[in-house]
Amino acid sequence: MTGSRPVKNFFNKLTAVFKEMKKDIHPKEYREVVFKDMSNDETFITRSTVASRETIEIDGKEYPLVKLEITSSSHPFFTGKQKLVDTAGRVDKFRSRYGNRSKK
């Protein structure tokens, strides 16, 4: 069983690393915050430490408000409304401009 020895050594080293990690470095002020997509007015509530001066009331409860220009609910990549590149049209356009020139 020589194969299990390196695995044990690895886990012993990994455990030592976790024991040496710094304590109390993560913020404790997590609170519920509303993020609002300004392009489609969609809002979602999540926990965050971000600072905000504005507030919004949702379901009778007041939350800090963070306004965003674009989120996954409005980004073309995630919504599937990407502009498709017309490569065939570009090739035809190139050939019409430069394809009729003679070689020198």
C-alpha positions as CSV (number, residue, x, y, z in Angstrom):
1,M,0.0,0.0,0.0
2,T,2.6,2.5,-1.0
3,G,0.1,4.5,-3.1
4,S,-1.9,5.8,-0.1
5,R,1.1,7.3,1.6
6,P,1.4,10.3,-0.7
7,V,-2.3,11.0,-0.4
8,K,-2.0,11.1,3.4
9,N,0.9,13.4,3.2
10,F,-1.0,15.7,0.9
11,F,-4.0,15.9,3.2
12,N,-1.7,16.5,6.2
13,K,-0.1,19.4,4.4
14,L,-3.5,20.7,3.3
15,T,-4.8,20.5,6.9
16,A,-1.8,22.5,8.1
17,V,-2.4,25.2,5.5
18,F,-6.0,25.6,6.7
19,K,-4.9,25.8,10.3
20,E,-2.5,28.6,9.4
21,M,-5.1,30.7,7.5
22,K,-5.8,34.2,8.9
23,K,-8.8,34.5,11.0
24,D,-11.4,37.4,11.1
25,I,-10.4,38.8,7.7
26,H,-13.9,38.5,6.2
27,P,-16.4,41.2,6.8
28,K,-19.2,40.5,9.2
29,E,-21.6,43.2,8.0
30,Y,-23.4,41.2,5.4
31,R,-26.9,42.4,4.9
32,E,-29.7,42.0,2.4
33,V,-29.3,44.5,-0.5
34,V,-31.4,45.1,-3.6
35,F,-29.6,45.3,-6.9
36,K,-31.6,47.0,-9.7
37,D,-30.9,46.7,-13.4
38,M,-31.7,50.2,-14.7
39,S,-32.0,49.0,-18.3
40,N,-35.0,46.7,-17.6
41,D,-36.0,47.7,-14.0
42,E,-35.5,44.1,-12.8
43,T,-34.5,43.8,-9.1
44,F,-33.0,41.1,-7.1
45,I,-32.2,40.7,-3.4
46,T,-28.9,39.2,-2.2
47,R,-26.5,39.6,0.7
48,S,-23.7,42.0,0.3
49,T,-21.4,44.5,2.2
50,V,-21.7,47.2,-0.5
51,A,-22.3,50.7,0.7
52,S,-25.4,52.6,-0.6
53,R,-27.1,55.8,0.2
54,E,-30.3,55.0,-1.6
55,T,-33.0,52.7,-0.2
56,I,-36.0,50.9,-1.7
57,E,-39.1,49.3,-0.2
58,I,-40.0,45.8,-1.3
59,D,-42.8,43.9,0.3
60,G,-43.0,46.3,3.2
61,K,-39.3,46.1,4.1
62,E,-36.7,48.7,3.3
63,Y,-33.4,47.6,1.7
64,P,-30.3,49.5,0.6
65,L,-30.4,50.0,-3.2
66,V,-27.6,49.5,-5.7
67,K,-28.3,50.6,-9.3
68,L,-26.6,48.7,-12.1
69,E,-26.3,49.6,-15.8
70,I,-26.4,46.0,-16.9
71,T,-26.8,42.5,-15.4
72,S,-27.3,39.0,-16.6
73,S,-31.0,39.7,-17.1
74,S,-30.3,42.4,-19.7
75,H,-26.9,41.5,-21.1
76,P,-27.2,40.2,-24.7
77,F,-24.9,37.3,-24.1
78,F,-27.2,35.9,-21.4
79,T,-30.5,36.9,-22.9
80,G,-29.7,35.3,-26.3
81,K,-30.4,38.6,-28.2
82,Q,-26.8,38.9,-29.4
83,K,-26.2,40.6,-32.7
84,L,-25.3,37.9,-35.2
85,V,-22.3,38.7,-37.3
86,D,-23.2,38.4,-41.0
87,T,-19.9,36.9,-42.3
88,A,-21.3,36.0,-45.7
89,G,-22.5,39.6,-46.2
90,R,-19.1,40.9,-45.2
91,V,-17.3,38.6,-47.6
92,D,-19.5,39.7,-50.5
93,K,-19.0,43.3,-49.6
94,F,-15.2,42.8,-49.5
95,R,-15.3,41.0,-52.9
96,S,-17.4,43.7,-54.4
97,R,-14.9,46.3,-53.3
98,Y,-11.6,44.6,-53.8
99,G,-12.3,41.4,-55.8
100,N,-12.3,43.0,-59.3
101,R,-8.8,44.4,-59.1
102,S,-6.3,42.8,-61.4
103,K,-3.0,41.3,-60.2
104,K,0.1,43.3,-61.1
